[in-house]
Amino acid sequence: MRGTPIYRKRMDQNLLKLTKKFLFTGKFEELRTTTNEIDYKILKNLLTEIAYDNNNIAVYSFINYLILKKENAELHSIASDILVQPFGFFKNTYGAALYHAKRAIELAPNNLDYKQQILFFHDIPDRLLSTEEAIIIAKEIIKKRPDSIVANNLVTFYTKQGNANYN
């Protein structure tokens, strides 16, 4: 185990055990039914914990199963986070994570958290999000959330570089 997440103390251990059982045996429909009524934040925490503790790609497979059943921005955001965080050490996961982050924005274009999340892909060594795209998105965020540290830092950095054309 790579470290006990803070939320583990609050995690329903029965739900965790049942989720692992269904997840690791490929019983995705049973798992979907079991987790259908829980909040997406709890689902994300549950799946993230399992992914960190077990390095099992079934977590990502299950999220895709849910997306096929009922596509929404929240599930794409969870998929992106899972690929970046616990599975970020797998080769080429950031490209797939970027796909999910972009899809979340397509499905919920007014969600500033998703737009802020996608800026991560500009800051990684592979720079999957171009500087131009990152500046455009950062400016959109600042218009609606002027106190966004991430967006302001990005625009400020490129303004000092002479690349942001920030007015």
Secondary structure as GFF3:
##gff-version 3
##sequence-region A 1 167
A	DSSP	three_ten_helix	6	9	.	.	.	ID=ss1
A	DSSP	alpha_helix	13	24	.	.	.	ID=ss2
A	DSSP	alpha_helix	28	35	.	.	.	ID=ss3
A	DSSP	alpha_helix	40	54	.	.	.	ID=ss4
A	DSSP	alpha_helix	58	69	.	.	.	ID=ss5
A	DSSP	alpha_helix	73	84	.	.	.	ID=ss6
A	DSSP	alpha_helix	93	107	.	.	.	ID=ss7
A	DSSP	alpha_helix	112	118	.	.	.	ID=ss8
A	DSSP	alpha_helix	120	123	.	.	.	ID=ss9
A	DSSP	alpha_helix	131	144	.	.	.	ID=ss10
A	DSSP	alpha_helix	149	161	.	.	.	ID=ss11
###
